[in-house]
Amino acid sequence: MYKLILASQSPRRRDFLKNMGLEFEIYEACIDEKVDDGELVGPYVVRMASKKADTVIKEHTDAVVIGADTVIALEGRILGKPKDREDALNMILSLSGKRHEVHTAVCVRDSDRKCIVQTVTYVTFANISKELAQIYVDSGECDDKSGSYALQGIGAMLIEKVEGSVSSVVGMPASQTRELLEKFGIYPKTVKV
């Protein structure tokens, strides 16, 4: 019997695993998420997901650990979590009317092996007014979100188009994550909708 650990405090990632009927524990991986000088978005998100899993496996060598990271990129520039509401407003306005990338990486590992998948989903924002952006920011939904928005929440009203995996934008690409877990002998027990 495996012990499954999610190396994330993300409620969306937690819900995804719960909906698969999996039993798991949660341990937050406290890591430095600084972007290295000149680091590209893809390698960065893979490094973060891997680092989260690597950090937790050191203390739980008998487990299968899932690390994941999601990053928004606009014109090659990483948009992290907002520092404050003003930063969130500026991010939302910078995305207005533009297509951007959402990079998500998932790393599943045990003490012997590691498997990683990375996805890129393209999201196009509608043209939004400063007033609408301010209303959204004032809702507080943007506070802990990469890029300052939540596709699965009221932030959906800001989105014109999604090309690729919606679940990846929310934090964990469903099909690819299931496939990674199956490589470690972990299969969905139920599927809840």
C-alpha positions as CSV (number, residue, x, y, z in Angstrom):
1,M,0.0,0.0,0.0
2,Y,1.3,3.4,-1.0
3,K,1.3,6.6,1.1
4,L,0.4,9.5,-1.2
5,I,1.4,13.0,-0.3
6,L,0.5,16.2,-2.0
7,A,3.3,18.8,-1.6
8,S,0.9,21.7,-1.9
9,Q,-1.6,23.7,0.1
10,S,-3.7,24.4,-3.0
11,P,-7.4,23.7,-2.4
12,R,-7.8,23.1,-6.1
13,R,-5.2,20.4,-6.2
14,R,-6.5,18.9,-3.0
15,D,-10.0,18.8,-4.5
16,F,-8.8,17.1,-7.7
17,L,-7.2,14.3,-5.8
18,K,-10.2,13.9,-3.5
19,N,-12.5,13.7,-6.5
20,M,-10.4,10.8,-7.8
21,G,-11.2,9.0,-4.5
22,L,-7.6,9.0,-3.4
23,E,-6.4,9.0,0.2
24,F,-3.5,11.4,0.7
25,E,-1.8,13.6,3.2
26,I,-0.8,17.2,2.6
27,Y,2.7,18.6,3.4
28,E,3.6,22.1,2.2
29,A,7.0,22.3,0.6
30,C,8.6,25.5,1.8
31,I,10.9,26.4,-1.1
32,D,12.5,29.4,-2.6
33,E,10.4,30.3,-5.7
34,K,12.8,32.9,-7.0
35,V,13.1,33.0,-10.8
36,D,16.8,32.6,-11.8
37,D,18.2,35.3,-14.0
38,G,17.4,34.6,-17.7
39,E,15.3,31.5,-16.7
40,L,12.5,30.7,-19.2
41,V,9.0,30.0,-18.1
42,G,8.9,26.3,-19.0
43,P,12.1,25.3,-17.2
44,Y,11.1,27.4,-14.2
45,V,7.7,25.7,-13.7
46,V,9.3,22.3,-14.1
47,R,12.0,23.2,-11.6
48,M,9.4,24.4,-9.0
49,A,7.2,21.3,-9.3
50,S,10.3,19.1,-9.0
51,K,11.7,21.0,-6.1
52,K,8.4,20.7,-4.2
53,A,8.3,16.9,-4.6
54,D,12.1,16.6,-3.9
55,T,11.8,18.6,-0.6
56,V,8.9,16.5,0.7
57,I,10.3,13.1,-0.3
58,K,13.4,13.7,1.8
59,E,11.3,13.5,4.9
60,H,8.8,10.8,3.6
61,T,11.0,8.3,1.8
62,D,8.2,5.6,1.9
63,A,5.7,7.8,0.0
64,V,4.7,8.8,-3.5
65,V,4.8,12.6,-3.6
66,I,3.1,15.0,-6.0
67,G,4.6,18.4,-6.5
68,A,2.9,20.9,-8.9
69,D,3.3,24.5,-10.0
70,T,1.4,26.9,-12.2
71,V,2.7,30.1,-13.7
72,I,1.1,32.7,-15.9
73,A,3.4,34.2,-18.6
74,L,2.6,37.3,-20.7
75,E,5.0,38.0,-23.6
76,G,7.6,35.8,-21.9
77,R,7.3,37.5,-18.5
78,I,6.3,35.5,-15.5
79,L,3.3,37.0,-13.6
80,G,3.5,35.6,-10.1
81,K,1.1,36.0,-7.2
82,P,0.3,39.7,-6.6
83,K,2.2,41.5,-3.8
84,D,-0.9,43.6,-3.0
85,R,-4.2,44.8,-4.6
86,E,-2.5,47.5,-6.7
87,D,-0.2,44.8,-8.2
88,A,-3.2,42.6,-8.9
89,L,-5.0,45.4,-10.7
90,N,-1.9,46.1,-12.8
91,M,-1.7,42.4,-13.7
92,I,-5.3,42.2,-14.7
93,L,-5.1,45.3,-16.8
94,S,-1.9,44.1,-18.5
95,L,-3.8,40.9,-19.5
96,S,-6.8,42.7,-20.8
97,G,-7.5,41.9,-24.5
98,K,-4.4,39.7,-24.7
99,R,-3.5,36.1,-25.1
100,H,-1.2,34.6,-22.5
101,E,0.3,31.3,-21.5
102,V,-0.5,29.2,-18.4
103,H,2.3,26.8,-17.7
104,T,1.7,23.9,-15.3
105,A,4.1,21.2,-14.3
106,V,3.4,18.1,-12.2
107,C,6.1,16.0,-10.7
108,V,5.3,12.6,-9.2
109,R,8.1,10.7,-7.5
110,D,9.0,8.1,-4.9
111,S,12.5,7.4,-3.5
112,D,13.6,5.7,-6.7
113,R,12.1,7.5,-9.7
114,K,10.6,10.7,-10.8
115,C,8.1,11.5,-13.6
116,I,7.3,15.0,-14.8
117,V,4.7,16.4,-17.2
118,Q,4.4,20.0,-18.3
119,T,1.4,21.6,-20.1
120,V,0.9,24.9,-21.7
121,T,-2.6,26.3,-22.1
122,Y,-3.4,29.6,-23.9
123,V,-5.9,32.0,-22.3
124,T,-7.3,35.1,-24.0
125,F,-8.7,37.8,-21.8
126,A,-11.6,39.9,-22.9
127,N,-11.1,43.6,-23.2
128,I,-12.0,44.8,-19.8
129,S,-12.4,48.3,-18.3
130,K,-10.4,49.5,-15.3
131,E,-13.7,49.6,-13.4
132,L,-14.4,45.9,-14.0
133,A,-10.8,45.0,-13.2
134,Q,-11.1,47.0,-9.9
135,I,-14.4,45.2,-9.0
136,Y,-12.7,41.9,-9.6
137,V,-9.7,42.8,-7.5
138,D,-11.9,44.1,-4.7
139,S,-13.6,40.6,-4.6
140,G,-10.4,39.3,-3.2
141,E,-10.4,36.2,-5.4
142,C,-7.1,37.4,-7.0
143,D,-5.1,37.6,-3.8
144,D,-3.3,34.2,-3.9
145,K,-3.5,33.4,-7.6
146,S,-0.7,33.4,-10.1
147,G,-1.5,36.1,-12.6
148,S,-4.1,37.5,-10.2
149,Y,-7.1,35.6,-11.5
150,A,-9.0,32.4,-11.0
151,L,-10.5,30.8,-14.1
152,Q,-12.7,28.5,-12.0
153,G,-14.2,31.4,-10.0
154,I,-15.8,34.8,-10.9
155,G,-12.6,35.4,-12.9
156,A,-14.2,33.4,-15.6
157,M,-16.1,36.6,-16.6
158,L,-12.7,38.1,-17.7
159,I,-11.9,35.2,-20.1
160,E,-12.8,35.2,-23.7
161,K,-11.1,32.0,-24.8
162,V,-9.2,29.0,-23.5
163,E,-7.1,26.8,-25.8
164,G,-5.9,23.6,-24.0
165,S,-6.5,22.1,-20.6
166,V,-8.8,24.0,-18.3
167,S,-7.8,21.8,-15.4
168,S,-4.2,22.7,-16.0
169,V,-5.1,26.4,-15.6
170,V,-6.8,25.6,-12.3
171,G,-3.6,23.9,-11.1
172,M,-3.4,20.3,-12.2
173,P,-3.8,18.8,-15.7
174,A,-6.4,16.0,-15.0
175,S,-5.5,13.5,-17.6
176,Q,-1.8,13.9,-17.5
177,T,-1.7,13.7,-13.7
178,R,-3.8,10.5,-13.7
179,E,-1.4,9.0,-16.2
180,L,1.6,9.9,-14.0
181,L,0.0,8.4,-10.9
182,E,-0.8,5.2,-12.8
183,K,3.0,4.8,-13.5
184,F,3.3,4.5,-9.8
185,G,0.4,2.0,-9.5
186,I,-2.0,4.6,-8.2
187,Y,-5.4,4.5,-9.9
188,P,-8.6,6.5,-9.3
189,K,-10.9,4.8,-6.8
190,T,-14.0,6.8,-7.8
191,V,-14.8,9.7,-10.0
192,K,-16.9,12.4,-8.4
193,V,-18.6,15.2,-10.3
